[in-house]
Amino acid sequence: MSFIVPQSSSSARYAFDGLRTQIRDLHIENIATAFLRMRVCRERDRIATALDRMVAAMN
């Protein structure tokens, strides 16, 4: 992929500001997604442990 860099340095900074914002937003979104996955896994493990205890109590 190729692109044309603007002539002035201020134009270049302005052109890349949008990209920086998008990258930052993706980074924040990835952190939030990882946190939610962690919570789901923790809850799933908690439920599995409770079920294991219930089965053990029946035996």
C-alpha positions as CSV (number, residue, x, y, z in Angstrom):
1,M,0.0,0.0,0.0
2,S,1.4,3.4,-0.9
3,F,0.4,6.9,0.0
4,I,1.6,10.4,-0.6
5,V,3.0,12.3,2.3
6,P,1.9,15.9,2.6
7,Q,4.5,18.6,1.8
8,S,4.6,20.5,5.1
9,S,5.4,18.9,8.4
10,S,2.3,20.4,10.0
11,S,0.2,18.8,7.2
12,A,1.9,15.5,7.8
13,R,1.2,15.7,11.5
14,Y,-2.5,16.5,10.8
15,A,-2.7,13.6,8.3
16,F,-1.5,11.1,10.8
17,D,-3.5,12.4,13.8
18,G,-6.5,10.4,12.6
19,L,-4.5,7.3,12.3
20,R,-3.1,7.8,15.8
21,T,-6.6,8.2,17.2
22,Q,-7.8,5.0,15.4
23,I,-4.8,3.0,16.7
24,R,-5.4,4.3,20.3
25,D,-9.1,3.4,20.0
26,L,-8.3,-0.1,18.8
27,H,-5.8,-0.5,21.7
28,I,-8.4,0.6,24.2
29,E,-11.0,-1.7,22.6
30,N,-8.6,-4.7,22.7
31,I,-7.9,-4.1,26.4
32,A,-11.6,-3.9,27.1
33,T,-12.3,-7.1,25.1
34,A,-9.5,-9.0,26.9
35,F,-10.9,-7.8,30.3
36,L,-14.4,-9.1,29.3
37,R,-13.0,-12.4,28.2
38,M,-11.2,-12.8,31.5
39,R,-14.4,-12.1,33.4
40,V,-16.3,-14.7,31.3
41,C,-13.5,-17.3,31.9
42,R,-13.5,-16.6,35.6
43,E,-17.3,-17.0,35.8
44,R,-17.2,-20.2,33.8
45,D,-14.5,-21.6,36.1
46,R,-16.5,-20.6,39.2
47,I,-19.6,-22.4,37.8
48,A,-17.6,-25.5,36.8
49,T,-16.1,-25.7,40.4
50,A,-19.6,-25.3,41.9
51,L,-20.9,-28.1,39.7
52,D,-18.0,-30.4,40.5
53,R,-18.7,-29.9,44.2
54,M,-22.4,-30.7,43.7
55,V,-21.6,-33.9,41.8
56,A,-19.0,-34.9,44.5
57,A,-21.6,-34.3,47.2
58,M,-24.0,-36.6,45.5
59,N,-21.6,-39.5,45.5
